[in-house]
Amino acid sequence: MNPRELLGAGRRPVIIGLTATAVLLVNLAGVLFAGVTVALPHLLYLPIALAGYWYPHRGTTISVAIACAYAAFALPLMPGEGVAVIARAVTLVAIGALIAHLSRRLRAQESLYRGLYDHSVSGVLLLGADGRIEDANLRAGALFGQAPADLRERPFAGLAADPEVAERFLIALGRGPVEQQELALVREDGRKVHSLASGAPLGSDRRVVTLADMTGLHLARAALETANRTMANLAGILDHDLATAVDDLEGCLARVRAGVDDPEVLARLRPLGERIGALRRRKEVSREFRVLGTRPPTWQPVQDAVEEARARLDPGPVAVRAWTARLEVYADPALPVALYHLLDNATRPGTGASAVVVSYHHGPDGCRIVVEDDGHGVPPDDREHLFEPTGERYGHGLYLAREILGITGIGIAEEGTEKGARFVITIPLEECRVS
C-alpha cells in the first residue's frame, strides 16, 4: 500500500464519523424546525454505505450504532410515528449488513485474483492506451531485474530489444488477443531475455500482457541448432565419401563384367553386385535419417503425401491405390518418406502382391490409416522384429518409417493375416482432421 492509500485509510474513520454526525444533526434539525420526517432519513444511507464498504467486518456494527442514534432522538420527538422510526432503523441496519456482506465477498475475490496476479509463474503487465506500464506483478519485475514499482510509467516498447517488433505486437494487441509471440526484452543490467508474449485488450484503454521466460529454452534451441548444423556438415562429408566409394565399386564391377565372358565367373560376381546395391540403398536411408526431426511438424494432406511417395516408387505390375482424400495429419515433413518405405515394402517382387490399397477410418478416438496388400503376408515369426533396424527382407526402411511417425506420437503396427500384409498407422485425435 502506497503513502496515498495509507493516508486515505487513516481518514476513513474521520470521514464516516463526520458524515454520520452531519446527517444525524440534519435529521434532528429537520424534525425540530421543519417537521420533515420522511426524506431526510435517507441521508443516513451515506455513512452506512461507506462503513459497510470500507469496513466489511465492522460495517453491521456501525450501522446498528447509527440506526440506534437516529431512533434515540426520533422516537421521543415523533411519538406518533414509532413504528415508522423503528422500521427505518431496521432498514438501515439491513442495508448496512448487506453492503458489508457484499464488500466481504468483493474483498475475498479481490484477494484471490490479486494472489493469482502477484504469484503467477508468468510476468504480467497492465498497459495503458499509450503503451506505458500501469502495473506489473512480481514475476514481471524479476524478468526485467527491477522492482514492479520501478516499471510503472515506462513505455513497454522501450523495454524490448527491438522496439519496432514490440510496437507491432502492441498494434496487433489493440485489434484483439495475441498468443505466443516471441519477443526479446532487455533487463536493467543489459542482459537479453527471450520471452513468449501473449496479451488481450481490456476495454478500450488498457491491455494485459503476459510474459513467459524462454531464455533457457532459446539457448538450448540455439545450441541444438548449432550441433545439428555441425552434425549435418559432417554427415554430408561422410555421405559424399560413401557415395563416391559406392560409385567406384559399381564402376569397378562393371569393368570386370565387361571383360569376362565366363558364365560361372559372372554368376559369382552377381552377389557382389547385389551387395553393392544394398549398400547404396542403405546410404539413401541414412541420408533420410540425417534430416529426420530437423524441421518442425506441419499439417499435411495424406493424399498428397501418398502421391509424392508413389512418384518415387517403381511398383512394377503392382497397382497402388489411395483413398485418403480430405484427411490431414500433423506429422514430420518426412511423412512421404515413411509412406514410401511402406509402399516399397509392399510392392517388392517377393511379396507376391498385385495391389496395394491405402485407406483411412476416422473416429472419436482418432484416425487409422491402413496400408494393405494382397500378397503372402508377414510370417508370424518376423512380425515381432519387423520395425527393428536389422534383417534383410524388411530392412531399415520400416524402421525409418516408424521413427518418422513416432516424432509426433503416431504409432504403427502390422495387423495382417496370411492373406496379405496390413500396416495400421494410429493417429491421435488432436493430430488428425478431415476437411
N, C-alpha and C positions, 0 to 999 in steps of 0.2 A: 504494500500500500504506500503510495507516494505522499509527500507532505500535504498536498492539497486535499487528498482523500482523508488524511488524518485530521486536518483542520475541520473539514466538513463533518466527520464523525463526532468530533468534540462539540460542535454546535448543535447537534441534533436534539439533545435534551432541552437546551435553552429554547430552540425553535418550537418544540412541542409544548413546553411549559408556557411560553408567551402566547402561543396560538390558543391553547386551551383556556388560559386566563382571559384573553381578549374576548373570545366568543361567549364564555360564561357571563362576563360583565355585560356584553351586548344583549344577551338574553334577559339578564336581570333588569337592565335599563328598559328594555322593550316592554317587559311585564309591568314595571313600576310606572313608567311615564307614558307609554303609548298603548298599553293593553294588547300588545302583539304576542300571541301565544302559539301560533302555528308555524309561521315561516321561519322565524329566527332559529328555532332548534335545529334546523337543517345545517346550520353553520358548524354544529358540533361534529359533523362527519369529517371535517377537515383535520383536526388534530387526531381524531381516532384513526383515520386512514394513514396519516403519517406515522403514527405509533405502530400500527399493525405492519406497515411495510418496512420501517427501519428496525423495529424490534420484534421479530416474529414470535419469540418465546415469551415476551412480556406484553405484547400488544393487547391481549384479552384483559389482563390486569389493569392496564392503563385505561382501557375502555370502561371497565367497571368503575374506576375512580372518577372518570369524567361524568359517567351517567349518574352516579350517586351524588356528585356535586350539583348536577343540574336538578335532580329530584329533591335535594335538600332545601333549595330555596323555592322551587316551583310549587311543591305541594302546599306549603303554608300560604303562599301568595295566590294560588289558584285552587282553593278547596273544592270548587265545583267541578274541576277537571282532573281529579285524582287518577281516574282510570286512564285518561289520555296521557298524563305525565308518566305514569308507570309504563304504559305501552311504548312511549317514546324512549324511555330509559332502557327497556328490554331490547328494543330495536337497535339502539346504539351499541349495546354490548354484543348483540348478534352480528352486526355489521363488523365490529372490531374483531371478533373471534374469526369470522370468515376471512377477512383480509389477512389476519395473522396466519391462518392455516394455509391460504394460497401463497403467502410470502415464504412460508417454510418449505412448501413444495418447490417454489421457484428457486430458493437458495440451494436446495438439495440437488436439483437439476443443474444449476449453475456450477456447484461444486464438482459434480460428476463430469460435466463437459470440460471444466477447467482442468481437472486432473488428467483427462484424456489428452487435452491440448498440451499441458506442461510436460507430461511424461511420455509423449508419443516417441516412438523409435525413429520417426522421420522429422526433419525440420519443417516447421510450419510458419509461414509468413502471412500477415494480413496487409494487403497493399491498398492504397487509396487510388482514386481515379487517375492521379498524376504519376502512378508507378512508384511512389515513395512508400517505405515500410512504416506502417502504423503500429504493428505489434509483431513480436517474434517469441517463439517458445524457447525452452532451454536447449533443445537439440539444435535448433537453427543457430543459436548463439555459439554452440560448440563447433558447428561446421565452419563458421567464419572466424573462430578464435576470439570472440568478443562476448561481452555481456549482452543479453537481449535488449536492455535499455539503450545500449550504445548503437544499436542498429536502427532505432526509430528515426524517422525523417530522412533516412538515406535513400537515394534512388536505387531501386533493385538492379537496373541495367548497369549501374556503376560498379556493382559487385561482381560482375561477370567478366571472364577473361576476354570474351568477345562481346562488347556491348550491343552490336548490331544483331547478333543471334538472340540475345536477351530481349531486345526491342521487338523482334519478330514474334518471339514467344508471348510477350505481353499483348501484342496486337491480336494474335490468334486467341488469346485468353479473353479478350474483350468480346469476341464473337461467340464463344461457347467453351465448354470444357476441353482441356488439352491433357492427354495422357502420355506419360513416359517419354519425354523428350530429353535427350542427352544435352546437358548444359554444364560447361566448365565455369567454376566460380573461383574467386581469389580470396584467400584468407588475409587477415590483418598482417600476418608475418610474410606475405608474398607467396606462400605456397599455393599451388593449384589444387582445387577439389573437384573431382569429376562426379557429377550428380545426375540423378534421373528426376526430372522436374515434371510435376503434374499440377493441374490447377483448375479452378472453376470461378466464374463470376458470382459475386454475392450482391444481388441487386444491380443498380446502375452505376454505383460509385465505388465499389470495393471488389477485391479479388482475393481469393485464398490460394496460396501456392504451397505445395509440399515438396520437400527435397530429400531424396534418399541418397546417402553417401555411397557411391560406386567406385571410389578411388582404388580400393584394393582389387576389385574385380577388373577395373580398367587396366591396372598394371599387370595383373595376371594374364589378361587377354593379350596385351601388347607383347609380353614375354612369350606367350604361346605362339602368337603370330610370327614372331622372330624365329622361334625354334622351328616352326613349320616351314618357313621360307628356307632356313638352313638345311633342314632335312630334305626338302623338295629339291634344292640345288644338288645336294649330294646324291640323292636318289636319281636325279636326272642324269648326272655324270655316269653313275653305275648302269643306268638303263641304256645309255648310249653305248657304253663299252660292251654291255652284254649283247645289244642288237648287232654291233659290229662283229662280235665273235660268232654269233649265230649265222650272220650273213657269210662270214668267211668259211664256216663249216659247211654251209649249204653249197657255196661255190666250189670248195674242195671236193665234196661228194659228187657234184655234177661233173667236174672234170674227170674224176676217177671213173664214173659211169660211162662217160663219153669214150674213154679209152679201153673199155672192157666189153668183150662180146660173150664171154663165158656165162651161160645162164646160172651156173652154180655160184659163181662169184657175185653176180647181180642179186641172186637170192640172199646171199649173206650180207650184201650192202643194204637190203630193204629195211631190216630192223634199225639200222643206224639212221636211215632217213626218217623213220617214224619217231625215233628218239629226238632227233633234231627238231622235227615238227612239234613234238610235245613240249620241248624246251621253249620254242617260240610262243606257243600258246600260254605257257606259264609266265613268260616275260610280259605278255599282254595283260594278264590278270594282275601281275604285280604292279603294273603301271596304273591300273584302275584302283588298286589298294592305296597307292600313293596319294591320290586326291580325295580319298574317302573321308568324309566328315570335315573337310576344309571349307565347305560352303554351307551357308545356313539353309535349313529345310524350307520348302515352299509348298504351296498348294498346286497340285499338278493334275491335269486331266488324264485319267488312266488310259483312255483310248489313244491319246497322242503318245503316251509312253510305250504302249504296246506296238503302235505303228513304227516308232523310232527303233524299238528293239527288233522288229521284224525286218526293217530295212538293212540291218547289219547281218541278218541271218541268211544262211544258204540251206533252206529246208529240203531241197531236192523234191521228191514226189509227195512229201508230207504237206497237207493243206493246213494252214494256220488261220483260224477264225477268232475274232474278238467281238464280244457283246458287252462292252463296258462303257457305252456312251452315257454321258451326263454324270458319271461318277468322278469325283475329285478326292484325292488323298493328300494329307500333309506328310511329306516324306523328303528324304535326302534327294538332291538333284540327280543323284546317280540311280534313281528308280528305273529308268530304261535299261541300265546295265544289269540290274537284278533280274528284270523280266527277260532280258536277252539270254542270260545263263539258264533260266528255267526253260525257255523255248528251245535253246540249243541242246539242252539235256534231253528234251522230249523228241527232237527231230533227228537224233543221231541214227545211223543205219541199224545199229544193234538193238534199238528199242522195239523194232517191228511195228511202229506206229504208222498209220496212214492219215491221221487227222489229229490236230490239237485244237482245243476249244478253250478260250478264256472268257469266263463269265463272272457275275458277282451277285451277292444276295445282301441286301441292306435291311437291318432290323433294329429294334430298340437297344440292342447291346453293342451295336457297331456294324461292321461290314466284313464280309468274307469274299475274297477274290479267289476263284478256283481256276487252276491251270491243269487240265486233264487231257490225257491222250488215250488211244485205243490199242496201245502196244502190249508188250508182255508184262508190264508192271515191274515193281521193285521187289526183288526177293526179300522175304521177311528178315533174313539174316543181315541184309545190307541196310535195312531201314534205320536201325539204331545209330549207325555211324554215317548216315547219308550226308549230313551237313558238316562233317569234320574235315579239316584240311589235309586229308590223306586219301589214298585209294586212286586207282587208275580209271575205273569205269565212270565214276561221277565226278572225280577230280576236284579241283579247287574252286570251280565256278559256283557250285551250290553253296559252298562255304561263304564265298564273297556275297552272294545274293542274301544269305541270312544276315551277314554283318551290315549290309546296306539298309535292309529293312529294320534291323534292330536299333539303328540310330535314333529313330523316333518311336520306339516301343512297338513296332509292328512285328508280329510273330509269324512263323511259317512252319508247317508240318506236312508230312506225306501221309495221306489217309486213303491211298488207293487199295484196290484188291488185285487179284491175279489178272483181271481183265484190262488193266492199264494203270499207269501212274496218275496220281491225283494230288497235286500240291495245293494246299489251302493256306492262303495268306489272311491272317486275322488282324483287323484294324480297329483300334479303339473308337468309340462313338465320336469323341471330340476331334478325331483326326480324319474323318471322312464326311463327305456331304454329297448330296445328289442335287444338281442344279436343274 
